[in-house]
Amino acid sequence: MVQSLDRSQGRIGGGAANTTAGPVSTYTGNRALQIEEPLIFEMGQPGRCGVDLPEPSKVKDRLNGLKRAGEIGLPGLSEPQVVQHYTRLSQKNYAIDMGVYPLGSCTMKHNPRINEKVARLPGIGDLHPLQPVSTVQGALELIDRLAHWLKTLTGMPAVAMSPAAGAHGEMCGMMAIAAALEARGERAKRRVVLAPESAHGTNPATAAALGFTVKPIPANDRGRVDLTALKAALGPDVAAIMLTNPNTCGLFETEIVEISRAVHEAGAFFYCDGANFNAIVGRVRPGDLGVDCMHINLHKTFSTPHGGGGPGAGPVVLSAALAPYAPYPWIVKDDGDTWRVAEDGAAVDGKPLGRLKAFHGQMGMFTRALSYIMSHGADGLKQAAEDAVLSANYVMASLQDVMTPAFEGPCMHEALFDDSFLKDTGVSTLDFAKAMIDEGYHPMTMYFPLVVHGAMLIEPTESQAKEDLDLFVGALRALAERAKSGTAAEDFKAAPRFAPRRRLDETLAARKPVLRWRPSNNPPEGDPMKQAAE
Amino acid sequence: MRYLPLTPTDRSDMLAAVGAKSVDELFKDVPASARLPGKVAGLPDHLGELEVERAFQAYAAKNVSPSTAPFFIGAGAYRHHVPSTVDYMIQRGEFLTSYTPYQPEITQGTLQYLFEFQTQVSLLTGMEVANASMYDGSTAASEAVLMANRITRRTKALLSGGLHPHYRAIIETTAHWQGYSAVSAKADAEGLEELIAKVDKETSCVVVQNPSFFGHVRDFTKLAAACHAAGALLIVVVTEVVSLGLIKPPGEMGADIVVCEGQSIGNGLGFGGPYVGLFATRDKYVRQMPGRLVGETVDADGKRGFVLTLSTREQHIRREKATSNICTNAGLCALAFTVHLTLLGEAGFRRLAELNHAKASELADRVAALPGVKLLNDSFFNEFTLRLPKPAAPVVEALAEHRILAGVPVSRLIPDDPSVENLLLLAATETATEAGLAPLIAGLKEVL
């Protein structure tokens, strides 16, 4: 049975809530606005189609005898069915547009709609990447304008625009470092990349893909890189350090200048993972910290929509030492104010590392990011970073008596808690996160960074009003107190109750992978679609 | 500033709660030498929405929109009509502003459409299993080679001369820096290359494209058999996914991995990105796949639901032992693909392919009749190669001055090969009209 929650703590206007999602069943399996939805493959009918296309003129095919035989197996749906289907699916998602989305390290800030509008303007959204350059001068200028902002905000002399996401940017930056080492004749001897234990998984994955050996650097008890351990690890075999700053514990690396000096003195490069640039943009330039290259997740700092997991964009700013190795294409301004694209190695002055992506990069993301940047300006970007940091500190301060901050503050843009406040309660970080779902929130990032036990990483961003932060804090306080009451573990284990689905069996999914629909797939027993079909 | 909800009063109240006198105190961990005294210098302040929109209209006005000009450009990105429903659906905030479905209870919308996407991609390619998308076709091709290297424990990839030059460059770049070898055949505009003889015991994979960069449609069944006999894999790249409505799918030719650029379905040209990579393979190789996978399961009440699965391949679990460093992929572009393909369905997708082939056939016949112009293709889908009587690049430039976007000179993509100087790639999709064809033919007559 579902018990109604105690909403007296911190609940603004806290009205009585006697509702229950009890075991009343409906004929359809639906629950008011929660509509059960089959797969398109279970809906289609031959003879239905959601487009009207003209009859093709009859031609003798020139397909070399390779005409496709047999059915593809795609279902036929009309346009209204398609609209209803995907609208219903959309209603099973949580989103930034609905409220606090405190997913640490992911920066779920407001996505302004003007960015969507300008990205779709005729003459921007519909350009072909291989149109003659004389017909895309405005597009090339736009890319260069964004590049100018990125270089100025980071205090770096060059930027490679083509990487498609943060991890792709990491690959680009680490290839540039490998190229610089090769030019020095040191690539064979510098085989080690240092990365803190708290690093994003992409860092060691990238370094390993390029043949480097990854050596972890421990953190000190303040959540920062242990400078002594780092200095001991630096030697003639080290190619680079990959360091996130502010780091994944939400803390600024206080000894960053000493770190970059030691790295450079050892002949190595400093790769900065720019995932958390949003905390300092407009206030601190990574170039002033001795960074050699840094990717910028446009979908984090500059608010291009996360889109259910992409697309992103990961331009990489480069120091003077790495700039000559940037991958092509390069946008070049010639005399007379005309723009061209240097699209291959022979067309550029440097020693480019090669090509990482077809065409010119994620133009649609460039447009949105530039729109966001121009809307904020130098003043607004700085204010946004300050508000993000203030909001995170406010959340940490408001919860520190009931939850356990992993490190002493101030934090930067995200507040990190460990699970020691849940000790002996029978409630895990996972249970706590799932209970947040019932309160109407997307959970925070859980169990990352790995260096903190049962980590809960909360990033409120600058986009939430104080009253919404207060409600969020109130909800977390109530959950923490319930957990600590020692009598609610079973309730927590049963959460979420009010979501479109309850906890899903991930072990079953991995043990018997069903990765596509097949005609023989049947909805499981107990599934409302099964009942509907019968 | 319209995006920032905190008022000055909020900020001072929050600072008081934190116990800080000013926001500067929160940045005290930043070394003094790196603290800027004020804003970043040399950049303008914020703008209202109207000013921002005007600035972008000004950029747009300096370009020639394909909607205002006869248009015949392809070469890896294709102009198709995308139904209004698609763009409406991907702009729903629940899809647009959510992230990777880490919490499946409240992201079933994303997970279910990705499951549908994976099924659609499997069906189109004739393969058993597909992932939840890659950045684009070009990067997916490079990941496919890495996957083949893992499976075969070999390090030599053979690249067809019919492979898109950008794709080839990306594979070569990755090969150079990741320490394996990629041997590229010379670009062959006639499409007559012989790859079977080159497959040996060191070959991890052969990468071919269908239709090829030059437009030829080929059967790779024998090549697949030769690959398998030598213990190598066949990777088939498709840059025009609409072709799969009319052409025998790579899965039926014996391909082991199929990667496609999915842009043509649901996604606009967007000056080159973001697009969506499709990646499909055989069931037996699924654990060596890069990227995310969505699988079916049940919830605590026994109801069907979907989750991210087999993530022990991925970087956030496996770190330096991961199959790929990929994290973010192309979720929203995958949604656009799925919504568009669902609207098309079996009948619509096939008809779309037929329309493309018919339009391209008409274009081919008319340009091939021009004096001095030779059509190099016996076979093609919606794109083909012409040999002009003079270099193609100036011809394209001259037509651009008349606002005719007349294809891609091959020399733009293969600049180091004088033998391709006169070659022009032309594409026609269902968007081609007589109102565009007539000026193209007239323009070519004039400049040739």
Boltz contact constraints between the chains, C-beta under 6 A:
constraints:
  - contact:
      token1: [A, 40]
      token2: [B, 116]
      max_distance: 6.0
  - contact:
      token1: [A, 40]
      token2: [B, 342]
      max_distance: 6.0
  - contact:
      token1: [A, 49]
      token2: [B, 345]
      max_distance: 6.0
  - contact:
      token1: [A, 49]
      token2: [B, 347]
      max_distance: 6.0
  - contact:
      token1: [A, 49]
      token2: [B, 348]
      max_distance: 6.0
  - contact:
      token1: [A, 50]
      token2: [B, 343]
      max_distance: 6.0
  - contact:
      token1: [A, 51]
      token2: [B, 343]
      max_distance: 6.0
  - contact:
      token1: [A, 51]
      token2: [B, 344]
      max_distance: 6.0
  - contact:
      token1: [A, 51]
      token2: [B, 348]
      max_distance: 6.0
  - contact:
      token1: [A, 53]
      token2: [B, 351]
      max_distance: 6.0
  - contact:
      token1: [A, 56]
      token2: [B, 354]
      max_distance: 6.0
  - contact:
      token1: [A, 56]
      token2: [B, 355]
      max_distance: 6.0
  - contact:
      token1: [A, 56]
      token2: [B, 358]
      max_distance: 6.0
  - contact:
      token1: [A, 57]
      token2: [B, 358]
      max_distance: 6.0
  - contact:
      token1: [A, 59]
      token2: [B, 358]
      max_distance: 6.0
  - contact:
      token1: [A, 59]
      token2: [B, 361]
      max_distance: 6.0
  - contact:
      token1: [A, 62]
      token2: [B, 379]
      max_distance: 6.0
  - contact:
      token1: [A, 62]
      token2: [B, 380]
      max_distance: 6.0
  - contact:
      token1: [A, 63]
      token2: [B, 217]
      max_distance: 6.0
  - contact:
      token1: [A, 63]
      token2: [B, 247]
      max_distance: 6.0
  - contact:
      token1: [A, 63]
      token2: [B, 379]
      max_distance: 6.0
  - contact:
      token1: [A, 64]
      token2: [B, 217]
      max_distance: 6.0
  - contact:
      token1: [A, 64]
      token2: [B, 379]
      max_distance: 6.0
  - contact:
      token1: [A, 66]
      token2: [B, 217]
      max_distance: 6.0
  - contact:
      token1: [A, 66]
      token2: [B, 219]
      max_distance: 6.0
  - contact:
      token1: [A, 66]
      token2: [B, 247]
      max_distance: 6.0
  - contact:
      token1: [A, 66]
      token2: [B, 248]
      max_distance: 6.0
  - contact:
      token1: [A, 68]
      token2: [B, 246]
      max_distance: 6.0
  - contact:
      token1: [A, 68]
      token2: [B, 247]
      max_distance: 6.0
  - contact:
      token1: [A, 68]
      token2: [B, 248]
      max_distance: 6.0
  - contact:
      token1: [A, 72]
      token2: [B, 123]
      max_distance: 6.0
  - contact:
      token1: [A, 72]
      token2: [B, 346]
      max_distance: 6.0
  - contact:
      token1: [A, 73]
      token2: [B, 123]
      max_distance: 6.0
  - contact:
      token1: [A, 74]
      token2: [B, 345]
      max_distance: 6.0
  - contact:
      token1: [A, 74]
      token2: [B, 346]
      max_distance: 6.0
  - contact:
      token1: [A, 74]
      token2: [B, 349]
      max_distance: 6.0
  - contact:
      token1: [A, 75]
      token2: [B, 345]
      max_distance: 6.0
  - contact:
      token1: [A, 76]
      token2: [B, 345]
      max_distance: 6.0
  - contact:
      token1: [A, 76]
      token2: [B, 346]
      max_distance: 6.0
  - contact:
      token1: [A, 77]
      token2: [B, 342]
      max_distance: 6.0
  - contact:
      token1: [A, 82]
      token2: [B, 342]
      max_distance: 6.0
  - contact:
      token1: [A, 82]
      token2: [B, 343]
      max_distance: 6.0
  - contact:
      token1: [A, 83]
      token2: [B, 85]
      max_distance: 6.0
  - contact:
      token1: [A, 86]
      token2: [B, 89]
      max_distance: 6.0
  - contact:
      token1: [A, 86]
      token2: [B, 339]
      max_distance: 6.0
  - contact:
      token1: [A, 89]
      token2: [B, 109]
      max_distance: 6.0
  - contact:
      token1: [A, 89]
      token2: [B, 112]
      max_distance: 6.0
  - contact:
      token1: [A, 89]
      token2: [B, 113]
      max_distance: 6.0
  - contact:
      token1: [A, 90]
      token2: [B, 92]
      max_distance: 6.0
  - contact:
      token1: [A, 90]
      token2: [B, 94]
      max_distance: 6.0
  - contact:
      token1: [A, 90]
      token2: [B, 95]
      max_distance: 6.0
  - contact:
      token1: [A, 90]
      token2: [B, 109]
      max_distance: 6.0
  - contact:
      token1: [A, 92]
      token2: [B, 108]
      max_distance: 6.0
  - contact:
      token1: [A, 92]
      token2: [B, 109]
      max_distance: 6.0
  - contact:
      token1: [A, 93]
      token2: [B, 94]
      max_distance: 6.0
  - contact:
      token1: [A, 93]
      token2: [B, 98]
      max_distance: 6.0
  - contact:
      token1: [A, 93]
      token2: [B, 107]
      max_distance: 6.0
  - contact:
      token1: [A, 93]
      token2: [B, 109]
      max_distance: 6.0
  - contact:
      token1: [A, 93]
      token2: [B, 110]
      max_distance: 6.0
  - contact:
      token1: [A, 94]
      token2: [B, 106]
      max_distance: 6.0
  - contact:
      token1: [A, 95]
      token2: [B, 93]
      max_distance: 6.0
  - contact:
      token1: [A, 95]
      token2: [B, 94]
      max_distance: 6.0
  - contact:
      token1: [A, 95]
      token2: [B, 97]
      max_distance: 6.0
  - contact:
      token1: [A, 95]
      token2: [B, 98]
      max_distance: 6.0
  - contact:
      token1: [A, 96]
      token2: [B, 97]
      max_distance: 6.0
  - contact:
      token1: [A, 97]
      token2: [B, 93]
      max_distance: 6.0
  - contact:
      token1: [A, 97]
      token2: [B, 97]
      max_distance: 6.0
  - contact:
      token1: [A, 106]
      token2: [B, 99]
      max_distance: 6.0
  - contact:
      token1: [A, 110]
      token2: [B, 3]
      max_distance: 6.0
  - contact:
      token1: [A, 111]
      token2: [B, 97]
      max_distance: 6.0
  - contact:
      token1: [A, 114]
      token2: [B, 49]
      max_distance: 6.0
  - contact:
      token1: [A, 114]
      token2: [B, 52]
      max_distance: 6.0
  - contact:
      token1: [A, 118]
      token2: [B, 56]
      max_distance: 6.0
  - contact:
      token1: [A, 121]
      token2: [B, 56]
      max_distance: 6.0
  - contact:
      token1: [A, 121]
      token2: [B, 60]
      max_distance: 6.0
  - contact:
      token1: [A, 122]
      token2: [B, 65]
      max_distance: 6.0
  - contact:
      token1: [A, 122]
      token2: [B, 67]
      max_distance: 6.0
  - contact:
      token1: [A, 123]
      token2: [B, 60]
      max_distance: 6.0
  - contact:
      token1: [A, 123]
      token2: [B, 63]
      max_distance: 6.0
  - contact:
      token1: [A, 123]
      token2: [B, 65]
      max_distance: 6.0
  - contact:
      token1: [A, 124]
      token2: [B, 60]
      max_distance: 6.0
  - contact:
      token1: [A, 125]
      token2: [B, 268]
      max_distance: 6.0
  - contact:
      token1: [A, 125]
      token2: [B, 270]
      max_distance: 6.0
  - contact:
      token1: [A, 126]
      token2: [B, 65]
      max_distance: 6.0
  - contact:
      token1: [A, 126]
      token2: [B, 66]
      max_distance: 6.0
  - contact:
      token1: [A, 126]
      token2: [B, 67]
      max_distance: 6.0
  - contact:
      token1: [A, 126]
      token2: [B, 268]
      max_distance: 6.0
  - contact:
      token1: [A, 126]
      token2: [B, 269]
      max_distance: 6.0
  - contact:
      token1: [A, 127]
      token2: [B, 63]
      max_distance: 6.0
  - contact:
      token1: [A, 127]
      token2: [B, 271]
      max_distance: 6.0
  - contact:
      token1: [A, 128]
      token2: [B, 73]
      max_distance: 6.0
  - contact:
      token1: [A, 128]
      token2: [B, 77]
      max_distance: 6.0
  - contact:
      token1: [A, 128]
      token2: [B, 269]
      max_distance: 6.0
  - contact:
      token1: [A, 129]
      token2: [B, 77]
      max_distance: 6.0
  - contact:
      token1: [A, 129]
      token2: [B, 271]
      max_distance: 6.0
  - contact:
      token1: [A, 129]
      token2: [B, 272]
      max_distance: 6.0
  - contact:
      token1: [A, 130]
      token2: [B, 73]
      max_distance: 6.0
  - contact:
      token1: [A, 130]
      token2: [B, 75]
      max_distance: 6.0
  - contact:
      token1: [A, 130]
      token2: [B, 408]
      max_distance: 6.0
  - contact:
      token1: [A, 131]
      token2: [B, 405]
      max_distance: 6.0
  - contact:
      token1: [A, 132]
      token2: [B, 396]
      max_distance: 6.0
  - contact:
      token1: [A, 132]
      token2: [B, 397]
      max_distance: 6.0
  - contact:
      token1: [A, 132]
      token2: [B, 400]
      max_distance: 6.0
  - contact:
      token1: [A, 134]
      token2: [B, 400]
      max_distance: 6.0
  - contact:
      token1: [A, 135]
      token2: [B, 64]
      max_distance: 6.0
  - contact:
      token1: [A, 135]
      token2: [B, 400]
      max_distance: 6.0
  - contact:
      token1: [A, 136]
      token2: [B, 63]
      max_distance: 6.0
  - contact:
      token1: [A, 137]
      token2: [B, 62]
      max_distance: 6.0
  - contact:
      token1: [A, 138]
      token2: [B, 59]
      max_distance: 6.0
  - contact:
      token1: [A, 138]
      token2: [B, 62]
      max_distance: 6.0
  - contact:
      token1: [A, 138]
      token2: [B, 63]
      max_distance: 6.0
  - contact:
      token1: [A, 139]
      token2: [B, 63]
      max_distance: 6.0
  - contact:
      token1: [A, 139]
      token2: [B, 271]
      max_distance: 6.0
  - contact:
      token1: [A, 142]
      token2: [B, 59]
      max_distance: 6.0
  - contact:
      token1: [A, 152]
      token2: [B, 42]
      max_distance: 6.0
  - contact:
      token1: [A, 152]
      token2: [B, 43]
      max_distance: 6.0
  - contact:
      token1: [A, 153]
      token2: [B, 40]
      max_distance: 6.0
  - contact:
      token1: [A, 164]
      token2: [B, 135]
      max_distance: 6.0
  - contact:
      token1: [A, 165]
      token2: [B, 328]
      max_distance: 6.0
  - contact:
      token1: [A, 167]
      token2: [B, 325]
      max_distance: 6.0
  - contact:
      token1: [A, 167]
      token2: [B, 326]
      max_distance: 6.0
  - contact:
      token1: [A, 167]
      token2: [B, 327]
      max_distance: 6.0
  - contact:
      token1: [A, 175]
      token2: [B, 177]
      max_distance: 6.0
  - contact:
      token1: [A, 178]
      token2: [B, 177]
      max_distance: 6.0
  - contact:
      token1: [A, 201]
      token2: [B, 315]
      max_distance: 6.0
  - contact:
      token1: [A, 201]
      token2: [B, 316]
      max_distance: 6.0
  - contact:
      token1: [A, 201]
      token2: [B, 319]
      max_distance: 6.0
  - contact:
      token1: [A, 202]
      token2: [B, 315]
      max_distance: 6.0
  - contact:
      token1: [A, 202]
      token2: [B, 325]
      max_distance: 6.0
  - contact:
      token1: [A, 202]
      token2: [B, 327]
      max_distance: 6.0
  - contact:
      token1: [A, 204]
      token2: [B, 319]
      max_distance: 6.0
  - contact:
      token1: [A, 204]
      token2: [B, 320]
      max_distance: 6.0
  - contact:
      token1: [A, 205]
      token2: [B, 315]
      max_distance: 6.0
  - contact:
      token1: [A, 205]
      token2: [B, 322]
      max_distance: 6.0
  - contact:
      token1: [A, 205]
      token2: [B, 325]
      max_distance: 6.0
  - contact:
      token1: [A, 206]
      token2: [B, 325]
      max_distance: 6.0
  - contact:
      token1: [A, 208]
      token2: [B, 320]
      max_distance: 6.0
  - contact:
      token1: [A, 209]
      token2: [B, 178]
      max_distance: 6.0
  - contact:
      token1: [A, 209]
      token2: [B, 325]
      max_distance: 6.0
  - contact:
      token1: [A, 210]
      token2: [B, 177]
      max_distance: 6.0
  - contact:
      token1: [A, 210]
      token2: [B, 178]
      max_distance: 6.0
  - contact:
      token1: [A, 211]
      token2: [B, 179]
      max_distance: 6.0
  - contact:
      token1: [A, 214]
      token2: [B, 320]
      max_distance: 6.0
  - contact:
      token1: [A, 252]
      token2: [B, 29]
      max_distance: 6.0
  - contact:
      token1: [A, 252]
      token2: [B, 30]
      max_distance: 6.0
  - contact:
      token1: [A, 254]
      token2: [B, 29]
      max_distance: 6.0
  - contact:
      token1: [A, 257]
      token2: [B, 31]
      max_distance: 6.0
  - contact:
      token1: [A, 282]
      token2: [B, 40]
      max_distance: 6.0
  - contact:
      token1: [A, 283]
      token2: [B, 36]
      max_distance: 6.0
  - contact:
      token1: [A, 284]
      token2: [B, 30]
      max_distance: 6.0
  - contact:
      token1: [A, 284]
      token2: [B, 34]
      max_distance: 6.0
  - contact:
      token1: [A, 288]
      token2: [B, 34]
      max_distance: 6.0
  - contact:
      token1: [A, 289]
      token2: [B, 34]
      max_distance: 6.0
  - contact:
      token1: [A, 305]
      token2: [B, 96]
      max_distance: 6.0
  - contact:
      token1: [A, 305]
      token2: [B, 97]
      max_distance: 6.0
  - contact:
      token1: [A, 306]
      token2: [B, 99]
      max_distance: 6.0
  - contact:
      token1: [A, 307]
      token2: [B, 331]
      max_distance: 6.0
  - contact:
      token1: [A, 307]
      token2: [B, 332]
      max_distance: 6.0
  - contact:
      token1: [A, 308]
      token2: [B, 95]
      max_distance: 6.0
  - contact:
      token1: [A, 308]
      token2: [B, 98]
      max_distance: 6.0
  - contact:
      token1: [A, 308]
      token2: [B, 110]
      max_distance: 6.0
  - contact:
      token1: [A, 308]
      token2: [B, 331]
      max_distance: 6.0
  - contact:
      token1: [A, 308]
      token2: [B, 332]
      max_distance: 6.0
  - contact:
      token1: [A, 309]
      token2: [B, 100]
      max_distance: 6.0
  - contact:
      token1: [A, 309]
      token2: [B, 329]
      max_distance: 6.0
  - contact:
      token1: [A, 309]
      token2: [B, 331]
      max_distance: 6.0
  - contact:
      token1: [A, 310]
      token2: [B, 328]
      max_distance: 6.0
  - contact:
      token1: [A, 310]
      token2: [B, 329]
      max_distance: 6.0
  - contact:
      token1: [A, 310]
      token2: [B, 330]
      max_distance: 6.0
  - contact:
      token1: [A, 310]
      token2: [B, 331]
      max_distance: 6.0
  - contact:
      token1: [A, 311]
      token2: [B, 274]
      max_distance: 6.0
  - contact:
      token1: [A, 311]
      token2: [B, 330]
      max_distance: 6.0
  - contact:
      token1: [A, 311]
      token2: [B, 333]
      max_distance: 6.0
  - contact:
      token1: [A, 312]
      token2: [B, 328]
      max_distance: 6.0
  - contact:
      token1: [A, 344]
      token2: [B, 415]
      max_distance: 6.0
  - contact:
      token1: [A, 354]
      token2: [B, 173]
      max_distance: 6.0
  - contact:
      token1: [A, 355]
      token2: [B, 169]
      max_distance: 6.0
  - contact:
      token1: [A, 355]
      token2: [B, 170]
      max_distance: 6.0
  - contact:
      token1: [A, 355]
      token2: [B, 173]
      max_distance: 6.0
  - contact:
      token1: [A, 357]
      token2: [B, 138]
      max_distance: 6.0
  - contact:
      token1: [A, 358]
      token2: [B, 138]
      max_distance: 6.0
  - contact:
      token1: [A, 358]
      token2: [B, 166]
      max_distance: 6.0
  - contact:
      token1: [A, 359]
      token2: [B, 272]
      max_distance: 6.0
  - contact:
      token1: [A, 360]
      token2: [B, 272]
      max_distance: 6.0
  - contact:
      token1: [A, 362]
      token2: [B, 273]
      max_distance: 6.0
  - contact:
      token1: [A, 362]
      token2: [B, 274]
      max_distance: 6.0
  - contact:
      token1: [A, 363]
      token2: [B, 270]
      max_distance: 6.0
  - contact:
      token1: [A, 363]
      token2: [B, 271]
      max_distance: 6.0
  - contact:
      token1: [A, 363]
      token2: [B, 272]
      max_distance: 6.0
  - contact:
      token1: [A, 363]
      token2: [B, 273]
      max_distance: 6.0
  - contact:
      token1: [A, 364]
      token2: [B, 270]
      max_distance: 6.0
  - contact:
      token1: [A, 364]
      token2: [B, 274]
      max_distance: 6.0
  - contact:
      token1: [A, 371]
      token2: [B, 52]
      max_distance: 6.0
  - contact:
      token1: [A, 374]
      token2: [B, 47]
      max_distance: 6.0
  - contact:
      token1: [A, 374]
      token2: [B, 52]
      max_distance: 6.0
  - contact:
      token1: [A, 375]
      token2: [B, 52]
      max_distance: 6.0
  - contact:
      token1: [A, 376]
      token2: [B, 46]
      max_distance: 6.0
  - contact:
      token1: [A, 377]
      token2: [B, 44]
      max_distance: 6.0
  - contact:
      token1: [A, 377]
      token2: [B, 45]
      max_distance: 6.0
  - contact:
      token1: [A, 377]
      token2: [B, 46]
      max_distance: 6.0
  - contact:
      token1: [A, 378]
      token2: [B, 39]
      max_distance: 6.0
  - contact:
      token1: [A, 378]
      token2: [B, 40]
      max_distance: 6.0
  - contact:
      token1: [A, 378]
      token2: [B, 43]
      max_distance: 6.0
  - contact:
      token1: [A, 378]
      token2: [B, 45]
      max_distance: 6.0
  - contact:
      token1: [A, 379]
      token2: [B, 39]
      max_distance: 6.0
  - contact:
      token1: [A, 379]
      token2: [B, 45]
      max_distance: 6.0
  - contact:
      token1: [A, 379]
      token2: [B, 46]
      max_distance: 6.0
  - contact:
      token1: [A, 380]
      token2: [B, 1]
      max_distance: 6.0
  - contact:
      token1: [A, 380]
      token2: [B, 46]
      max_distance: 6.0
  - contact:
      token1: [A, 382]
      token2: [B, 39]
      max_distance: 6.0
  - contact:
      token1: [A, 386]
      token2: [B, 23]
      max_distance: 6.0
  - contact:
      token1: [A, 387]
      token2: [B, 4]
      max_distance: 6.0
  - contact:
      token1: [A, 387]
      token2: [B, 6]
      max_distance: 6.0
  - contact:
      token1: [A, 389]
      token2: [B, 26]
      max_distance: 6.0
  - contact:
      token1: [A, 390]
      token2: [B, 14]
      max_distance: 6.0
  - contact:
      token1: [A, 390]
      token2: [B, 23]
      max_distance: 6.0
  - contact:
      token1: [A, 393]
      token2: [B, 18]
      max_distance: 6.0
  - contact:
      token1: [A, 393]
      token2: [B, 26]
      max_distance: 6.0
  - contact:
      token1: [A, 394]
      token2: [B, 14]
      max_distance: 6.0
  - contact:
      token1: [A, 394]
      token2: [B, 17]
      max_distance: 6.0
  - contact:
      token1: [A, 394]
      token2: [B, 18]
      max_distance: 6.0
  - contact:
      token1: [A, 397]
      token2: [B, 17]
      max_distance: 6.0
  - contact:
      token1: [A, 397]
      token2: [B, 18]
      max_distance: 6.0
  - contact:
      token1: [A, 410]
      token2: [B, 26]
      max_distance: 6.0
  - contact:
      token1: [A, 437]
      token2: [B, 105]
      max_distance: 6.0
  - contact:
      token1: [A, 437]
      token2: [B, 106]
      max_distance: 6.0
  - contact:
      token1: [A, 443]
      token2: [B, 103]
      max_distance: 6.0
  - contact:
      token1: [A, 462]
      token2: [B, 4]
      max_distance: 6.0
  - contact:
      token1: [A, 465]
      token2: [B, 5]
      max_distance: 6.0
  - contact:
      token1: [A, 466]
      token2: [B, 10]
      max_distance: 6.0
  - contact:
      token1: [A, 496]
      token2: [B, 105]
      max_distance: 6.0
  - contact:
      token1: [A, 499]
      token2: [B, 105]
      max_distance: 6.0
  - contact:
      token1: [A, 499]
      token2: [B, 106]
      max_distance: 6.0
  - contact:
      token1: [A, 500]
      token2: [B, 108]
      max_distance: 6.0
  - contact:
      token1: [A, 501]
      token2: [B, 105]
      max_distance: 6.0
  - contact:
      token1: [A, 501]
      token2: [B, 108]
      max_distance: 6.0
  - contact:
      token1: [A, 501]
      token2: [B, 299]
      max_distance: 6.0
  - contact:
      token1: [A, 501]
      token2: [B, 305]
      max_distance: 6.0
  - contact:
      token1: [A, 502]
      token2: [B, 299]
      max_distance: 6.0
  - contact:
      token1: [A, 502]
      token2: [B, 300]
      max_distance: 6.0
  - contact:
      token1: [A, 502]
      token2: [B, 301]
      max_distance: 6.0
  - contact:
      token1: [A, 503]
      token2: [B, 300]
      max_distance: 6.0
  - contact:
      token1: [A, 504]
      token2: [B, 104]
      max_distance: 6.0
  - contact:
      token1: [A, 504]
      token2: [B, 297]
      max_distance: 6.0
  - contact:
      token1: [A, 504]
      token2: [B, 299]
      max_distance: 6.0
  - contact:
      token1: [A, 504]
      token2: [B, 305]
      max_distance: 6.0
  - contact:
      token1: [A, 504]
      token2: [B, 307]
      max_distance: 6.0
  - contact:
      token1: [A, 505]
      token2: [B, 297]
      max_distance: 6.0
  - contact:
      token1: [A, 505]
      token2: [B, 298]
      max_distance: 6.0
  - contact:
      token1: [A, 506]
      token2: [B, 307]
      max_distance: 6.0
  - contact:
      token1: [A, 508]
      token2: [B, 297]
      max_distance: 6.0
  - contact:
      token1: [A, 509]
      token2: [B, 295]
      max_distance: 6.0
  - contact:
      token1: [A, 509]
      token2: [B, 297]
      max_distance: 6.0
  - contact:
      token1: [A, 509]
      token2: [B, 307]
      max_distance: 6.0
  - contact:
      token1: [A, 509]
      token2: [B, 309]
      max_distance: 6.0
  - contact:
      token1: [A, 510]
      token2: [B, 309]
      max_distance: 6.0
  - contact:
      token1: [A, 510]
      token2: [B, 310]
      max_distance: 6.0
  - contact:
      token1: [A, 513]
      token2: [B, 295]
      max_distance: 6.0
  - contact:
      token1: [A, 514]
      token2: [B, 295]
      max_distance: 6.0
  - contact:
      token1: [A, 514]
      token2: [B, 296]
      max_distance: 6.0
  - contact:
      token1: [A, 515]
      token2: [B, 118]
      max_distance: 6.0
  - contact:
      token1: [A, 515]
      token2: [B, 129]
      max_distance: 6.0
  - contact:
      token1: [A, 515]
      token2: [B, 293]
      max_distance: 6.0
  - contact:
      token1: [A, 515]
      token2: [B, 295]
      max_distance: 6.0
  - contact:
      token1: [A, 516]
      token2: [B, 118]
      max_distance: 6.0
  - contact:
      token1: [A, 516]
      token2: [B, 119]
      max_distance: 6.0
  - contact:
      token1: [A, 516]
      token2: [B, 122]
      max_distance: 6.0
  - contact:
      token1: [A, 517]
      token2: [B, 119]
      max_distance: 6.0
  - contact:
      token1: [A, 523]
      token2: [B, 304]
      max_distance: 6.0
  - contact:
      token1: [A, 524]
      token2: [B, 298]
      max_distance: 6.0
  - contact:
      token1: [A, 524]
      token2: [B, 302]
      max_distance: 6.0
  - contact:
      token1: [A, 524]
      token2: [B, 304]
      max_distance: 6.0
  - contact:
      token1: [A, 526]
      token2: [B, 302]
      max_distance: 6.0
  - contact:
      token1: [A, 527]
      token2: [B, 303]
      max_distance: 6.0
  - contact:
      token1: [A, 527]
      token2: [B, 304]
      max_distance: 6.0
